[in-house]
């Protein structure tokens, strides 16, 4: 990448999370088994034109953040020790492009720097591109959202002084982007009061860099995780996003094809994108990665024999090799067919599934069992497929680790 066109990111992550409650700062709280800040880093790493990501952390959290970067394989990440306030931390992050810092050598100065919050994990590439392009044109740019509540100003004794017209004001959000020289020089010139009590980077660019930022309407997903309930909301959003694709893997045996077809037809009413493939087409890591362009985290694997885990084992081995759980937990529903002539003892025969589920969960693969009574009666078989589709949808939507290794019955 040419130096003059480089784009970098500064993520201040030194907050204590007082409003969240508890002893763990919110940026390190788990969201679907992974720290929130790791989710935000994922969003940045998906953008290929970002050259460097500087994460500014509190001194006492440096080792924790190093472990997160290593464990989840984050790339292009540089850690910098932060200050006691938000502005001082951002300033420390900007300095990393100018001079060596306590945790390593300085980085190459970018043309544009994006400032974002570590606790806003749902930023998308389109928004990042918009603020970056506007920063190149105007010197500074930031995402804004309409005010949802009226802002009022109280008097010193707690009475109403005046209110603001919501139509004329906006809520300042992240990300914000700046020509590097504009925002860095603004921090160099700003007062100690600004560094200690200020919160708005766009204001510094206006007051000290004489740069009027371009304000861009941002999408609704730019909200910030502030309270404990926001963590549950974040999990729900992620679950909804990764539950839209499902792949049904079946072999060519007649019974498997029959139940696979019926499941496909019923699951289409619950899940947006459903694809059925033969196990013969899913033999390599590349085959797995090609399913929905690598965006599939949900699988139904049909095993004809009630005690047979061969097909499910093969699929799990491929998912582990492809690091399918690297970004999000994958769900595998191991479907087994029960025949009337083999009644009795099916559940005991599936005890191996519990052991396989324990091993799979170490790789962020959630394995569930589903037993479908196979009948030659069309109406009974269709009823079973309909019930199975409902159970599968619930397992994919909830992604409950407590249910892994258990066998449901349709």
HELIX and SHEET records of a PDB file:
HELIX    1   1 UNK A    3  UNK A    5  5                                   3    
HELIX    2   2 UNK A   26  UNK A   28  5                                   3    
HELIX    3   3 UNK A   36  UNK A   45  1                                  10    
HELIX    4   4 UNK A   59  UNK A   61  5                                   3    
HELIX    5   5 UNK A   62  UNK A   71  1                                  10    
HELIX    6   6 UNK A   86  UNK A   95  1                                  10    
HELIX    7   7 UNK A  125  UNK A  138  1                                  14    
HELIX    8   8 UNK A  166  UNK A  168  5                                   3    
HELIX    9   9 UNK A  180  UNK A  189  1                                  10    
HELIX   10  10 UNK A  192  UNK A  197  1                                   6    
HELIX   11  11 UNK A  201  UNK A  209  1                                   9    
HELIX   12  12 UNK A  220  UNK A  222  5                                   3    
HELIX   13  13 UNK A  228  UNK A  242  1                                  15    
HELIX   14  14 UNK A  254  UNK A  267  1                                  14    
HELIX   15  15 UNK A  279  UNK A  281  5                                   3    
HELIX   16  16 UNK A  285  UNK A  290  1                                   6    
HELIX   17  17 UNK A  291  UNK A  294  5                                   4    
HELIX   18  18 UNK A  310  UNK A  321  1                                  12    
HELIX   19  19 UNK A  340  UNK A  342  5                                   3    
HELIX   20  20 UNK A  346  UNK A  349  1                                   4    
HELIX   21  21 UNK A  352  UNK A  361  1                                  10    
HELIX   22  22 UNK A  378  UNK A  398  1                                  21    
HELIX   23  23 UNK A  401  UNK A  403  5                                   3    
SHEET    1   A 7 UNK A  77  UNK A  81  0                                        
SHEET    2   A 7 UNK A  50  UNK A  57  1                                        
SHEET    3   A 7 UNK A   7  UNK A  13  1                                        
SHEET    4   A 7 UNK A 112  UNK A 117  1                                        
SHEET    5   A 7 UNK A 170  UNK A 179 -1                                        
SHEET    6   A 7 UNK A 140  UNK A 146 -1                                        
SHEET    7   A 7 UNK A 214  UNK A 217  1                                        
SHEET    1   B 2 UNK A  30  UNK A  31  0                                        
SHEET    2   B 2 UNK A  34  UNK A  35 -1                                        
SHEET    1   C 2 UNK A 152  UNK A 154  0                                        
SHEET    2   C 2 UNK A 160  UNK A 163 -1                                        
SHEET    1   D 6 UNK A 273  UNK A 278  0                                        
SHEET    2   D 6 UNK A 245  UNK A 250  1                                        
SHEET    3   D 6 UNK A 298  UNK A 303  1                                        
SHEET    4   D 6 UNK A 330  UNK A 339  1                                        
SHEET    5   D 6 UNK A 365  UNK A 374  1                                        
SHEET    6   D 6 UNK A 407  UNK A 409  1                                        
END                                                                             
